[in-house]
Amino acid sequence: MRDYDMGNSSAALRVGLVGLGSLGVRLGRQFDGVSDAELVAIADIDEANLADAGTELEVAPSNRYTDYETMLDEGPLDAAAIATPNGLHYDQTVAALERDLHVLCEKPLATSVEDARDLYRRDRETDRVVMLGYQRHLNPAFIRARERWAAGDADPTFITGEITHDWRSYYETMDDWRMDPELSGGGHLLNVGSHVIDAILWVTGLTPTHVDATVQFHDDEQRFDEQSSITIEFENGAVATVSDTGIVACTREHIHIWDDDGAVYLEGREWNERTGYTIDAEGTEHDPSLDYYGRQTKAEAFTEAVREGADPPITVRDAFRTLIVTMAAYESGRADARIDLADRYSLPDDGLSD
């Protein structure tokens, strides 16, 4: 448990939102639906986005900012929500924490191991809530799957994960922010495939030790990956294979996790809610226990964590572990080498192990 001083506990959590693209506007709508929170200020460098979002989210013109630091300084805020391109997450999260604000930041945590390590350290030293945007932690099917191994009665032994997506127009035109190395920090794996890596690490609770990857890059500088095949080895001897591609026609996702008693299968189509089912030792499938039955939004979960003084459902530690493995996959693909996580990265205490 954490100890948070919200002052007047009956007052709404005052939130300032940075980044008003489609994801930011969706996040703003979520806060509008939380009775204990109020979206009081917004910021974006694009004045058209700012005006349109301000009208839709009913934020007064006086509380719309083209400079996010001015918003953080002038707005009467308790928290900052960050929905900007990846390469801005580190600086904006640090700026919010230095102003003693709670932070909800979309994934990834950062675009370098060094910045991620610094945020991990800052999170351990602050009493503010810092939550990341890996939304599968809020999906009941994934929560129930995690419970299967949390008790310690079974141990995952074999894992496969796959996510497909259509980024072909981005690679053809190279004019989206995702194709800007300073804003994106990587290609499809960091932006989309890391959801699968995060889910595997979080659901199983396993400690990764080595990463070996084949990565197909779009550019000569090997910054923007198109697709990859990754092997992750774990401390308990389990192995996971993760396949990620951005050059197919549609989105599908699966994560299959086996232990000695059977398996959990987690499945998804397009960006609909992921669902799941179990398989017992005799091969019989059981559906009801992992069906989707409603979940919190990110805004609801974040507000609840602040109110209750609890760790959020997606922690900096979770996002740090995911980034370590993701960046190791890039390093392995570029060097054609198996990466020892402990040897290649100087990790803070409790960085990878439980």
HUPESUL-V900068 format. One record per residue. RES is the residue in one letter. NEAR is the number of other C-alpha atoms within 12 Angstrom. Layout:
res:RES near:NEAR
res:RES near:NEAR
This chain:
res:M near:14
res:R near:20
res:D near:16
res:Y near:24
res:D near:19
res:M near:27
res:G near:13
res:N near:13
res:S near:19
res:S near:12
res:A near:16
res:A near:26
res:L near:37
res:R near:36
res:V near:41
res:G near:48
res:L near:56
res:V near:48
res:G near:41
res:L near:39
res:G near:28
res:S near:17
res:L near:24
res:G near:36
res:V near:34
res:R near:25
res:L near:38
res:G near:42
res:R near:28
res:Q near:28
res:F near:38
res:D near:28
res:G near:20
res:V near:25
res:S near:18
res:D near:28
res:A near:33
res:E near:33
res:L near:43
res:V near:36
res:A near:44
res:I near:54
res:A near:47
res:D near:34
res:I near:22
res:D near:22
res:E near:20
res:A near:17
res:N near:25
res:L near:35
res:A near:27
res:D near:23
res:A near:36
res:G near:34
res:T near:21
res:E near:20
res:L near:32
res:E near:24
res:V near:28
res:A near:21
res:P near:21
res:S near:18
res:N near:33
res:R near:39
res:Y near:35
res:T near:27
res:D near:24
res:Y near:35
res:E near:29
res:T near:25
res:M near:34
res:L near:40
res:D near:23
res:E near:21
res:G near:30
res:P near:23
res:L near:33
res:D near:41
res:A near:46
res:A near:55
res:A near:55
res:I near:49
res:A near:39
res:T near:40
res:P near:38
res:N near:37
res:G near:32
res:L near:31
res:H near:37
res:Y near:37
res:D near:26
res:Q near:40
res:T near:48
res:V near:34
res:A near:28
res:A near:39
res:L near:32
res:E near:24
res:R near:25
res:D near:27
res:L near:36
res:H near:44
res:V near:51
res:L near:50
res:C near:48
res:E near:42
res:K near:45
res:P near:53
res:L near:54
res:A near:43
res:T near:37
res:S near:34
res:V near:33
res:E near:21
res:D near:26
res:A near:38
res:R near:32
res:D near:27
res:L near:41
res:Y near:36
res:R near:22
res:R near:26
res:D near:35
res:R near:23
res:E near:16
res:T near:24
res:D near:25
res:R near:39
res:V near:45
res:V near:48
res:M near:45
res:L near:44
res:G near:40
res:Y near:40
res:Q near:41
res:R near:43
res:H near:36
res:L near:33
res:N near:34
res:P near:29
res:A near:36
res:F near:45
res:I near:35
res:R near:31
res:A near:41
res:R near:32
res:E near:23
res:R near:28
res:W near:29
res:A near:19
res:A near:13
res:G near:14
res:D near:12
res:A near:23
res:D near:31
res:P near:37
res:T near:28
res:F near:30
res:I near:38
res:T near:34
res:G near:39
res:E near:37
res:I near:40
res:T near:34
res:H near:30
res:D near:23
res:W near:31
res:R near:24
res:S near:18
res:Y near:23
res:Y near:25
res:E near:15
res:T near:14
res:M near:19
res:D near:14
res:D near:18
res:W near:24
res:R near:30
res:M near:32
res:D near:22
res:P near:26
res:E near:20
res:L near:28
res:S near:32
res:G near:35
res:G near:41
res:G near:44
res:H near:40
res:L near:49
res:L near:45
res:N near:43
res:V near:38
res:G near:44
res:S near:46
res:H near:40
res:V near:46
res:I near:51
res:D near:44
res:A near:44
res:I near:49
res:L near:48
res:W near:38
res:V near:39
res:T near:41
res:G near:34
res:L near:38
res:T near:34
res:P near:38
res:T near:32
res:H near:35
res:V near:38
res:D near:34
res:A near:35
res:T near:30
res:V near:38
res:Q near:31
res:F near:25
res:H near:27
res:D near:19
res:D near:10
res:E near:12
res:Q near:23
res:R near:30
res:F near:37
res:D near:44
res:E near:38
res:Q near:39
res:S near:38
res:S near:31
res:I near:42
res:T near:35
res:I near:41
res:E near:33
res:F near:30
res:E near:24
res:N near:21
res:G near:18
res:A near:29
res:V near:33
res:A near:40
res:T near:32
res:V near:43
res:S near:37
res:D near:44
res:T near:40
res:G near:35
res:I near:27
res:V near:18
res:A near:15
res:C near:18
res:T near:25
res:R near:29
res:E near:35
res:H near:34
res:I near:42
res:H near:36
res:I near:42
res:W near:33
res:D near:27
res:D near:20
res:D near:22
res:G near:26
res:A near:33
res:V near:46
res:Y near:37
res:L near:42
res:E near:34
res:G near:31
res:R near:19
res:E near:17
res:W near:18
res:N near:14
res:E near:24
res:R near:34
res:T near:34
res:G near:34
res:Y near:32
res:T near:33
res:I near:26
res:D near:18
res:A near:15
res:E near:12
res:G near:15
res:T near:14
res:E near:18
res:H near:19
res:D near:19
res:P near:16
res:S near:23
res:L near:29
res:D near:27
res:Y near:26
res:Y near:19
res:G near:15
res:R near:22
res:Q near:25
res:T near:28
res:K near:40
res:A near:45
res:E near:31
res:A near:36
res:F near:43
res:T near:44
res:E near:28
res:A near:33
res:V near:39
res:R near:32
res:E near:20
res:G near:23
res:A near:23
res:D near:30
res:P near:38
res:P near:35
res:I near:40
res:T near:37
res:V near:43
res:R near:39
res:D near:45
res:A near:44
res:F near:44
res:R near:43
res:T near:47
res:L near:45
res:I near:47
res:V near:49
res:T near:51
res:M near:43
res:A near:41
res:A near:45
res:Y near:42
res:E near:32
res:S near:30
res:G near:30
res:R near:25
res:A near:16
res:D near:18
res:A near:21
res:R near:26
res:I near:31
res:D near:24
res:L near:34
res:A near:24
res:D near:13
res:R near:21
res:Y near:26
res:S near:18
res:L near:23
res:P near:24
res:D near:14
res:D near:19
res:G near:32
res:L near:33
res:S near:22
res:D near:17
